[in-house]
Amino acid sequence: MHTFHTDAPPDRRTVFIPRLLVALAFAALFHAAPAVPAESGLASTSPRDEPAALAQLITEVMRNNPEIRAAQRERDAVSHRVSPAGALDDPMLEAGLLNVPTRSFSFSREDMTMRMLGLSQRFPYPGKRSLRREVAERDAQAAAHAYQETANRVVRETRVAYYDLALAMESTRLVERNRSILRQLLETAHRRYSVGQGSQVDVLKAQTQLSKMTEELIKLERERPALEAELIRLLGRPAGAAAPVPGDLRFQEASLAFQPLLDRALAARPQLLALGSAVARNERALELATKERYPDFDVRFSYGQRDSMPDGTSRSDLVSLTVAINLPVWRQSKIEPRITEAQALRDQALDLFEAQRNETAMKLRQQIAMAEQSVRATRLYDREIVPQSRLTAEAGLAAYQANRLDFASVLDNQMSIFSVEIGRAGAVAAYNKALAEIDLLTGRSPQ
């Protein structure tokens, strides 16, 4: 480690001023840095409390996001198909003239000439109507679960966008603060160089680090509009609307036990529930296709009004009642293929349900691993890395003031603190985004 030595004792005033500037710079850093808790929060119960700013955004998303509104309208539309699915077909009303002689077109000469009024109704084979209604009910259930899955997914995207923007703003704040401290260190390097206590290399190194901070700030300023635009889109605001301002990054630990979360996911995730409804729906559809082997019934009642005979003798009116059935004789070409189709769709729904269960378990395991890694990293930052970095910077400052440490090491210590703070902010953001993914997988409702 390089130390400074001079042939003649320096003037006390010229040495004291740069040391005072360095001390003020580090004092500003330590007082501006957020306090690091000795212990992180313990596992919290679910549901977790959202930051106030994020909770307001989620409420706005649920109210204004067009994708959620579209899914809600689809759910409402499908729910109105249930009642018609189980209803009877409309009855048929018919009226006509029967057995009118073409020579006279008289209604009194022929006994069978009459005016007819009829009513007919089709009755499906017993069990068909209830199956059709059950199929429609399962479709409505699937649409309701699909709406909830859409809402959960959009809320997940909102949380991720919120924490991305919060990380960008926190990084901007840290860069601006570090750049301010680097300016003070650069001024110190200039002063020391001007009185022969430092070298030009120190000045150049400080200028280089200051330029890097400016470059990092430009990069963050370039990324921020895209993050704001994504959040504005999710909120359903107009393109030119003001972007929301997220609060500080928040670290609140939650229970990450895999099996309880998996049990919750399998029982509550709307996507799995929708696929379960699809399986039940296709089971009922298969039963309905099988019942197409049996005929339906057409019941017809008609009333015939006859005129009196030419000599004035009255004729009685006539009534008729008939029952007709369709004959499902084209089974091999019409009914059996539909049954085979229904079986294939039922098996497809079962496979999709099983595949989604497996994918949910896999993604849940991945996100839990990512969250646990972020938790360990944040704990390490809070308990060891951040305190150690600050102690190192304090010790380095004391050594520098005693001419036992070079300026480059002081500068490196400052950049190390900046890197550590950026790393901690990134770990907290990654943890919260992993929790957002876990909430989606486990079906945690936003409201």
QUISUL-V85048 format. One record per pair of residues at least 12 apart in sequence whose C-alpha atoms are under 8 Angstrom apart, sorted by sequence separation. I is the first residue (numbers start at 0). J is the second residue. D is the distance in Angstrom with one decimal. If there is no record, write none. Layout:
i = {I | I}
j = {J | J}
d = {D | D}
This chain:
i = {100 | 230 | 231 | 304 | 305 | 98 | 99 | 188 | 189 | 230 | 303 | 304 | 395 | 396 | 97 | 98 | 99 | 188 | 228 | 302 | 303 | 395 | 97 | 98 | 227 | 302 | 303 | 96 | 97 | 227 | 302 | 96 | 97 | 185 | 188 | 301 | 302 | 392 | 395 | 96 | 97 | 300 | 301 | 95 | 96 | 300 | 301 | 94 | 95 | 185 | 299 | 300 | 392 | 94 | 95 | 184 | 185 | 299 | 300 | 391 | 392 | 94 | 298 | 299 | 93 | 94 | 298 | 299 | 92 | 93 | 181 | 298 | 388 | 392 | 92 | 93 | 297 | 298 | 92 | 296 | 297 | 91 | 92 | 181 | 182 | 296 | 297 | 388 | 389 | 90 | 91 | 181 | 296 | 388 | 90 | 91 | 295 | 296 | 90 | 294 | 295 | 89 | 90 | 178 | 294 | 385 | 388 | 88 | 294 | 88 | 294 | 87 | 88 | 178 | 293 | 385 | 87 | 177 | 178 | 292 | 384 | 385 | 87 | 291 | 175 | 174 | 292 | 380 | 87 | 174 | 175 | 86 | 174 | 292 | 85 | 291 | 380 | 84 | 85 | 85 | 171 | 289 | 85 | 288 | 377 | 84 | 85 | 376 | 84 | 171 | 170 | 288 | 289 | 377 | 82 | 288 | 376 | 377 | 81 | 84 | 81 | 167 | 374 | 285 | 288 | 373 | 374 | 81 | 373 | 80 | 81 | 167 | 168 | 167 | 285 | 373 | 374 | 284 | 285 | 373 | 77 | 78 | 81 | 80 | 164 | 370 | 371 | 281 | 285 | 369 | 370 | 77 | 78 | 281 | 369 | 370 | 77 | 164 | 163 | 164 | 281 | 282 | 370 | 281 | 369 | 370 | 74 | 77 | 160 | 367 | 278 | 281 | 366 | 74 | 366 | 73 | 74 | 160 | 161 | 160 | 278 | 366 | 367 | 277 | 278 | 366 | 71 | 74 | 73 | 157 | 274 | 278 | 363 | 70 | 71 | 70 | 157 | 156 | 157 | 274 | 275 | 363 | 169 | 274 | 362 | 67 | 70 | 169 | 153 | 165 | 164 | 165 | 271 | 359 | 67 | 165 | 166 | 66 | 67 | 162 | 165 | 161 | 271 | 271 | 67 | 162 | 61 | 265 | 60 | 61 | 60 | 264 | 57 | 60 | 261 | 57 | 56 | 261 | 53 | 257 | 257 | 53 | 257 | 255 | 255 | 148 | 148 | 147 | 148 | 252 | 145 | 144 | 145 | 144 | 144 | 145 | 144 | 143 | 141 | 142 | 141 | 140 | 141 | 141 | 140 | 141 | 138 | 137 | 138 | 137 | 137 | 138 | 137 | 135 | 134 | 133 | 134 | 28 | 28 | 134 | 133 | 134 | 28 | 131 | 27 | 130 | 131 | 130 | 25 | 24 | 130 | 131 | 130 | 24 | 24 | 127 | 21 | 20 | 21 | 127 | 20 | 126 | 21 | 124 | 20 | 18 | 64 | 124 | 17 | 64 | 65 | 124 | 17 | 63 | 64 | 123 | 124 | 268 | 63 | 123 | 124 | 268 | 17 | 60 | 63 | 122 | 123 | 268 | 269 | 17 | 60 | 121 | 122 | 267 | 268 | 59 | 60 | 121 | 122 | 267 | 268 | 121 | 122 | 248 | 264 | 265 | 267 | 14 | 120 | 121 | 250 | 264 | 56 | 119 | 120 | 249 | 263 | 264 | 119 | 120 | 248 | 263 | 119 | 248 | 250 | 261 | 13 | 118 | 119 | 250 | 260 | 117 | 118 | 117 | 118 | 117 | 116 | 117 | 115 | 116 | 115 | 116 | 115 | 114 | 115 | 113 | 114 | 113 | 114 | 52 | 53 | 113 | 3 | 52 | 53 | 112 | 113 | 52 | 111 | 110 | 50 | 107 | 110 | 50 | 106 | 107 | 106 | 107 | 108 | 107 | 108 | 107 | 204 | 110 | 201 | 205 | 47 | 201 | 43 | 45 | 42 | 43 | 44 | 40 | 41 | 42 | 43 | 44 | 39 | 40 | 41 | 42 | 43 | 39 | 40 | 41 | 42 | 39 | 188 | 184 | 177 | 174 | 173 | 173 | 173 | 170 | 170 | 169 | 166 | 166 | 166 | 165 | 163 | 162 | 162 | 162 | 159 | 159 | 158 | 159 | 158 | 155 | 155 | 155 | 155 | 152 | 151 | 148 | 151 | 154 | 151 | 151 | 148 | 151 | 150 | 147 | 39 | 37 | 38 | 36 | 37 | 35 | 35 | 29 | 25 | 22 | 21 | 18 | 57 | 46 | 4 | 3 | 2 | 3 | 2 | 3 | 1 | 2 | 3 | 0 | 1 | 2 | 0 | 1 | 0}
j = {112 | 242 | 243 | 316 | 317 | 111 | 112 | 201 | 202 | 243 | 316 | 317 | 408 | 409 | 111 | 112 | 113 | 202 | 242 | 316 | 317 | 409 | 112 | 113 | 242 | 317 | 318 | 112 | 113 | 243 | 318 | 113 | 114 | 202 | 205 | 318 | 319 | 409 | 412 | 114 | 115 | 318 | 319 | 114 | 115 | 319 | 320 | 114 | 115 | 205 | 319 | 320 | 412 | 115 | 116 | 205 | 206 | 320 | 321 | 412 | 413 | 116 | 320 | 321 | 116 | 117 | 321 | 322 | 116 | 117 | 205 | 322 | 412 | 416 | 117 | 118 | 322 | 323 | 118 | 322 | 323 | 118 | 119 | 208 | 209 | 323 | 324 | 415 | 416 | 118 | 119 | 209 | 324 | 416 | 119 | 120 | 324 | 325 | 120 | 324 | 325 | 120 | 121 | 209 | 325 | 416 | 419 | 120 | 326 | 121 | 327 | 121 | 122 | 212 | 327 | 419 | 122 | 212 | 213 | 327 | 419 | 420 | 123 | 327 | 212 | 212 | 330 | 419 | 128 | 215 | 216 | 128 | 216 | 334 | 128 | 334 | 423 | 128 | 129 | 130 | 216 | 334 | 131 | 334 | 423 | 131 | 132 | 423 | 132 | 219 | 219 | 337 | 338 | 426 | 132 | 338 | 426 | 427 | 132 | 135 | 133 | 219 | 426 | 338 | 341 | 426 | 427 | 135 | 427 | 135 | 136 | 222 | 223 | 223 | 341 | 429 | 430 | 341 | 342 | 430 | 135 | 136 | 139 | 139 | 223 | 429 | 430 | 341 | 345 | 429 | 430 | 138 | 139 | 342 | 430 | 431 | 139 | 226 | 226 | 227 | 344 | 345 | 433 | 345 | 433 | 434 | 139 | 142 | 226 | 433 | 345 | 348 | 433 | 142 | 434 | 142 | 143 | 229 | 230 | 230 | 348 | 436 | 437 | 348 | 349 | 437 | 143 | 146 | 146 | 230 | 348 | 352 | 437 | 145 | 146 | 146 | 233 | 233 | 234 | 351 | 352 | 440 | 247 | 352 | 440 | 146 | 149 | 248 | 233 | 245 | 245 | 246 | 352 | 440 | 149 | 247 | 248 | 149 | 150 | 245 | 248 | 245 | 355 | 356 | 153 | 248 | 150 | 356 | 153 | 154 | 154 | 359 | 154 | 157 | 360 | 157 | 157 | 363 | 158 | 363 | 364 | 161 | 367 | 367 | 371 | 268 | 269 | 269 | 270 | 374 | 269 | 269 | 270 | 270 | 272 | 273 | 273 | 273 | 272 | 273 | 273 | 273 | 274 | 276 | 276 | 277 | 276 | 276 | 277 | 277 | 279 | 280 | 280 | 280 | 280 | 280 | 281 | 176 | 177 | 283 | 283 | 284 | 180 | 283 | 180 | 283 | 284 | 284 | 180 | 180 | 286 | 287 | 287 | 183 | 184 | 287 | 183 | 183 | 184 | 290 | 184 | 290 | 187 | 290 | 187 | 187 | 233 | 293 | 187 | 234 | 235 | 294 | 188 | 234 | 235 | 294 | 295 | 439 | 235 | 295 | 296 | 440 | 190 | 233 | 236 | 295 | 296 | 441 | 442 | 191 | 234 | 295 | 296 | 441 | 442 | 234 | 235 | 296 | 297 | 442 | 443 | 297 | 298 | 424 | 440 | 441 | 443 | 191 | 297 | 298 | 427 | 441 | 234 | 297 | 298 | 427 | 441 | 442 | 298 | 299 | 427 | 442 | 299 | 428 | 430 | 441 | 194 | 299 | 300 | 431 | 441 | 299 | 300 | 300 | 301 | 301 | 301 | 302 | 301 | 302 | 302 | 303 | 303 | 303 | 304 | 303 | 304 | 304 | 305 | 244 | 245 | 305 | 196 | 245 | 246 | 305 | 306 | 246 | 305 | 305 | 246 | 305 | 308 | 249 | 305 | 306 | 306 | 307 | 308 | 308 | 309 | 309 | 407 | 314 | 406 | 410 | 253 | 407 | 251 | 253 | 251 | 252 | 253 | 250 | 251 | 252 | 253 | 254 | 250 | 251 | 252 | 253 | 254 | 251 | 252 | 253 | 254 | 252 | 406 | 410 | 417 | 417 | 417 | 420 | 421 | 421 | 424 | 424 | 424 | 425 | 428 | 428 | 428 | 428 | 431 | 432 | 431 | 432 | 432 | 435 | 435 | 435 | 436 | 438 | 439 | 439 | 439 | 439 | 442 | 445 | 443 | 444 | 442 | 445 | 445 | 444 | 378 | 381 | 382 | 381 | 382 | 381 | 382 | 389 | 393 | 396 | 396 | 400 | 445 | 443 | 402 | 402 | 402 | 403 | 403 | 404 | 403 | 404 | 405 | 403 | 404 | 405 | 404 | 405 | 405}
d = {7.7 | 7.4 | 7.8 | 4.8 | 7.8 | 6.0 | 5.3 | 6.1 | 6.2 | 7.8 | 5.7 | 6.6 | 7.4 | 6.6 | 7.4 | 4.6 | 7.5 | 5.3 | 7.4 | 7.5 | 4.8 | 6.1 | 5.5 | 6.9 | 5.6 | 5.9 | 5.9 | 7.5 | 5.3 | 7.5 | 4.5 | 6.0 | 6.2 | 6.2 | 7.7 | 5.7 | 6.4 | 7.1 | 7.5 | 4.7 | 6.7 | 7.4 | 5.1 | 6.0 | 5.9 | 5.6 | 6.6 | 7.7 | 5.1 | 5.3 | 7.9 | 4.5 | 5.3 | 5.5 | 6.6 | 7.0 | 6.7 | 5.6 | 6.6 | 7.0 | 6.8 | 4.4 | 7.5 | 5.2 | 5.8 | 6.2 | 5.9 | 6.3 | 7.6 | 4.9 | 6.8 | 4.6 | 7.3 | 8.0 | 5.8 | 6.2 | 5.6 | 6.5 | 4.6 | 6.7 | 4.9 | 5.6 | 6.6 | 7.5 | 7.1 | 5.7 | 6.0 | 6.9 | 6.9 | 6.9 | 5.0 | 6.1 | 4.7 | 5.8 | 5.6 | 6.3 | 5.6 | 7.2 | 4.6 | 5.9 | 6.0 | 7.2 | 7.2 | 6.0 | 5.4 | 7.2 | 7.8 | 7.4 | 6.1 | 6.5 | 6.4 | 7.4 | 8.0 | 6.0 | 6.9 | 6.5 | 7.0 | 7.7 | 7.5 | 6.1 | 7.2 | 7.4 | 8.0 | 7.8 | 7.8 | 6.2 | 7.2 | 7.4 | 7.8 | 7.4 | 7.5 | 7.1 | 6.5 | 6.8 | 4.8 | 6.7 | 6.1 | 7.4 | 6.1 | 7.9 | 6.3 | 7.9 | 5.8 | 7.3 | 5.9 | 5.6 | 4.6 | 7.5 | 5.1 | 6.6 | 7.8 | 6.4 | 6.1 | 6.0 | 7.1 | 5.3 | 6.5 | 6.5 | 5.7 | 6.4 | 7.9 | 6.4 | 7.6 | 6.3 | 7.1 | 5.1 | 7.7 | 4.9 | 6.7 | 6.3 | 5.6 | 7.9 | 8.0 | 6.6 | 5.0 | 6.5 | 6.7 | 6.4 | 6.2 | 5.2 | 8.0 | 7.4 | 7.5 | 7.9 | 6.8 | 7.3 | 7.8 | 6.7 | 7.5 | 7.9 | 4.9 | 7.0 | 4.9 | 7.9 | 7.3 | 7.8 | 5.3 | 5.8 | 7.0 | 6.9 | 6.5 | 6.0 | 5.4 | 4.9 | 6.6 | 6.9 | 6.7 | 6.8 | 6.5 | 7.3 | 6.0 | 7.5 | 5.6 | 4.9 | 7.6 | 7.0 | 5.3 | 6.8 | 7.0 | 5.9 | 5.2 | 6.8 | 7.3 | 6.2 | 5.9 | 6.4 | 7.8 | 6.6 | 8.0 | 6.5 | 6.8 | 7.8 | 6.3 | 7.4 | 5.8 | 5.0 | 6.4 | 7.8 | 8.0 | 7.3 | 6.6 | 6.5 | 7.4 | 5.4 | 7.8 | 7.0 | 7.0 | 7.7 | 7.2 | 5.5 | 7.1 | 6.8 | 6.6 | 6.4 | 6.3 | 6.7 | 7.1 | 7.6 | 5.6 | 7.9 | 6.3 | 6.5 | 6.9 | 7.0 | 7.6 | 7.3 | 7.1 | 7.0 | 7.9 | 7.9 | 7.2 | 7.6 | 6.4 | 8.0 | 6.4 | 7.3 | 8.0 | 7.3 | 7.4 | 7.8 | 6.8 | 7.2 | 7.2 | 6.2 | 7.6 | 7.5 | 5.2 | 6.1 | 5.8 | 7.6 | 6.5 | 4.8 | 6.3 | 6.5 | 6.4 | 6.2 | 5.2 | 7.9 | 7.3 | 7.2 | 4.3 | 6.9 | 7.1 | 5.5 | 6.4 | 6.5 | 7.2 | 5.4 | 7.1 | 6.7 | 6.9 | 6.8 | 5.1 | 7.8 | 5.0 | 7.3 | 7.5 | 7.8 | 8.0 | 5.9 | 6.8 | 6.3 | 7.3 | 7.9 | 7.8 | 6.0 | 7.6 | 7.3 | 7.5 | 5.5 | 7.5 | 7.2 | 6.0 | 6.2 | 7.2 | 6.2 | 7.2 | 6.8 | 6.3 | 6.9 | 7.6 | 8.0 | 6.7 | 7.8 | 6.4 | 7.8 | 6.0 | 6.6 | 5.1 | 5.5 | 6.4 | 6.1 | 7.9 | 6.3 | 4.6 | 7.5 | 4.9 | 7.6 | 5.3 | 4.5 | 7.1 | 6.3 | 6.5 | 6.5 | 7.8 | 6.0 | 6.2 | 5.3 | 6.1 | 6.6 | 4.7 | 7.1 | 5.1 | 6.4 | 3.9 | 6.3 | 7.0 | 5.6 | 6.2 | 5.3 | 7.7 | 4.3 | 7.7 | 7.2 | 5.9 | 7.5 | 7.9 | 7.8 | 5.7 | 6.3 | 6.0 | 3.8 | 7.2 | 6.8 | 5.4 | 7.0 | 5.7 | 6.1 | 5.5 | 6.5 | 6.9 | 7.7 | 4.0 | 6.8 | 8.0 | 7.2 | 7.2 | 5.8 | 6.1 | 7.6 | 6.5 | 7.1 | 5.3 | 5.5 | 6.1 | 3.8 | 5.5 | 6.1 | 6.7 | 5.2 | 5.6 | 6.5 | 4.3 | 5.4 | 6.3 | 5.6 | 5.0 | 5.2 | 6.6 | 8.0 | 7.1 | 4.5 | 7.9 | 6.2 | 8.0 | 6.4 | 7.2 | 6.2 | 7.7 | 7.7 | 7.5 | 7.6 | 8.0 | 7.6 | 7.3 | 5.3 | 6.1 | 5.8 | 6.3 | 5.1 | 6.4 | 6.0 | 7.4 | 7.7 | 6.3 | 7.2 | 7.7 | 6.5 | 7.6 | 7.7 | 7.8 | 6.3 | 6.9 | 7.8 | 7.7 | 5.1 | 4.9 | 7.4 | 8.0 | 5.8 | 6.0 | 4.5 | 6.6 | 7.7 | 5.8 | 7.5 | 5.3 | 7.7 | 7.9 | 7.8 | 6.7 | 7.8 | 7.1 | 7.6 | 7.4 | 6.3 | 7.6 | 7.3 | 6.5 | 6.7 | 6.3 | 8.0 | 7.0 | 5.7 | 7.2 | 6.9 | 7.9 | 5.3 | 6.9 | 6.9 | 6.3 | 5.4 | 6.4 | 7.6 | 6.4 | 6.3 | 5.8 | 8.0 | 7.2 | 7.0 | 7.4 | 6.3 | 7.6 | 6.6 | 7.9 | 7.8 | 7.0 | 7.3 | 7.7 | 6.8 | 6.6 | 5.8 | 8.0 | 7.9 | 8.0 | 7.5 | 7.7 | 6.0 | 7.2 | 7.7 | 7.6 | 5.3 | 5.7 | 6.7 | 4.5 | 7.5 | 7.1 | 5.1 | 7.0 | 7.9 | 6.0 | 5.7 | 6.5 | 5.7 | 7.5}
